[in-house]
Amino acid sequence: MSLTQTLCLLVLPSLLNALSYNYEDYADSYYNQISDTEQQGAGTTSSPCGSRDQTRWDKLFIMLEDSHMRQNMILEACEEQMKRLREEVQSKPCMSTSPEEYCTALDQRLDRRLEAVIAEAKQVANKLQEQCSSSLQHLENFTGLQTGRLEKLENGYLGQVMMKTQQETNGGKLEQALMTTVSDLQKVHTQLAALQRVAAHRYLPSGCEMALLFPMRSKHSFAEAMVSPSLTGLSVCLWVRVTEALDRTVLFSYSSERNPQEFQLLLNRNTLTFSISEELAAVQAHGTGSAGQWRHYCALWGSEGGVASLWVDGQQVSSLSAVARGHRLPEGGAVLLGQEKSFSGMYRDMDPTVAFTGKLTAVNMWSYPLHPDKIKKLANQDGACDERGDVIGWGVSEIIPHGGVQYIN
């Protein structure tokens, strides 16, 4: 059997099905679509063929024409399909013999293609399995790492909690110890303050080994020194720690037989005053008195120009010119510390209200006005008692205490 015959046998059934058309059913169905109303309307028309039989024949002819058209269309479709099959068969060189060989070759090609698809599917499956295994291994490693980190975090947190608990426990003990220490420090501070107050009463400027203590205000409490030469100039310097200064508190007083108040250095509460001879004018420096503190005072005067000045803690605080110009302090005078001589010259007539209370040290007197640099050096507490005057020298000249005044160190 040839290829053409085989193809005809395959196509023939479809052609027969297409040609076996039931025209009677088609006619009935087509006829049933015409309603009685349409038939009545058709009878009222003026058509020359108004019978029912003629209308059905017209429809039958139309169906026949349609069936011929359908048959022609089916034949054309069959020829087109045969043409395509012929061209496809001719394009296959392996179909030179018979359909069986073609089917065998086609089966083999399908088997080879299926084997290739299966092999490719196996390769893809192997790759997917490898990727899954690798991902699973990475996941296991990551899980182990995270588990280790979590264990470390848990251990660290537990350690911190335990440490915090221990710190809180130790913190309570530490706080109690700190409170005890603070209390002890407060006690020590109180004791140190008391010791400082005690030491302040016994404190002397550096280099001074002793001082004169005037414990009370009395007309009998003073210290006395003798001065022999006459003076046309002078400098008096001393360290003073006053307990209380009243309206007139005498620090240093030089008296002669003619004038018991020839030269005086005194405190008027918080004002330092320096007067000489019978001059009404006096050199004053306000705000220079400090109770309970060591202060350095110097009074300078020169007969030639009559210049008088006051120095406090190494600084000049007041100056006045033409004070007792040309005056000379007579010889054979006496110096009283902490008191002034009465006009009667009798000790019993001294005024207790002008008496000094406190401490004096480094009391020196020179027969000339000192240079400012020398005054600044004397006002320095380091080596305050190293210098000595040529009229009265502290620690060298005889200064005799009276009425409870005493030397302390």
C-alpha positions, 0 to 999 in steps of 0.5 A: 500500500502506497503512502497516498492510499494510506492518507486517503484511508485516514481522511475518508472517514472525516469526509464521509461524516461531513457529507452525511448531513441530515437534511430532513432534520435541518428542514424541520428545524428550519420550518419550525422557526416559522411561526403561525403569525408569520404564515398569516402575515404571508397569506395577506401579501400580494405574492403570486406564490402564496401557497404553503407548499411553494414556500417549503420548496423555496426553503428546500432549494436554499438548503441544497445550495447551502449543502453544496457550498458546505461540500465544496468547502469541505473538499477544499479543506481536504485538498489543502490538508492533503497538500500539507501532508504531502509537503511534510512527507516529502520534506522528511528524507527518512520517509522514502520507504514506508510509514512503518519505517517512519514511525520506527524512526520517529519512535527512536527520535522520541526515545532519544529526546526523552532520554535527553530530557530525562538526563537533563532533568537528572542533572538539574535534580543533582544540582538542586540537591547539591545546592540544597545540601550546601544551603543546609550545611550553611544553615547548620553552621549558622545555627551552631554559631548563633547557638554559641553566641546565644550561650555566650550572651546568656552566660554574660547576662547571668554573670552581669546579673550576679556581678550586679547583685554582688556589687549591690551587696558590696555597694551597701557595705561600701556605702556604709564604709564611706559614711563611716569614713566621712564621719571620721573625716568630719571629726578630723576636720573639727579637730584640725580646726581646733588645732589651727585655732590653737596654733594661730594663737601661738603662730609667729612669722617665719624666722621669729623665735619669740614674741611679746604677749600682752594678755590683758588691757591694763595700765601696768601691762607694757614693755619698755626700752631705752634710746640714747641718741637724738634722732633727725630721722627714724624708721619703726617696723614691727609685726602686730597681731592685735586681739582687739583695737579700741578707739585709741590703742598704742603700739609704739610710743617714744617719750622724752623728758619734755614731751611724753608723746614725742612719737607714736604709732597707734591703732584707732580701731581699723585705722593706723595712725602715725604722729610726731612731736606736737604736730596736729597733722598725722599720717593715717591709713584706713582699713589696715587693722585686722584683729587676729591676723599678723600684719606688718607695720612701718612708720618712716620720717625724715627731719630734712623734708618732713616726709612721713609715710606709713607702710602696711605689709610691704606697701606704702598706704599713706604719705604726708610731707612737711611733718615736723620739718627740721625737728630733732628727737632729743636724746635719752628718750624711752620707748613704751610698747603697748602703752603711752607715758602719762604727762605726769611721768608717773606709771600709776597715771597711765590710761588702761583704755589705750593699752594694747592686747595681742602679740608683738614681734620683730620690733626694730627702730632705725635712725633713718628712713628705710629704702622701700626694698628693705621694707618689702623684705621685712614684710616677707614672713620668710626671714621676718626677724633676720633684720635688726635696727641700729637703735632697737634691734629685736633679740639684741636690745633689752626690752623689759616686760611689765605687768603680766607681759611676757616673752613666748615662743 
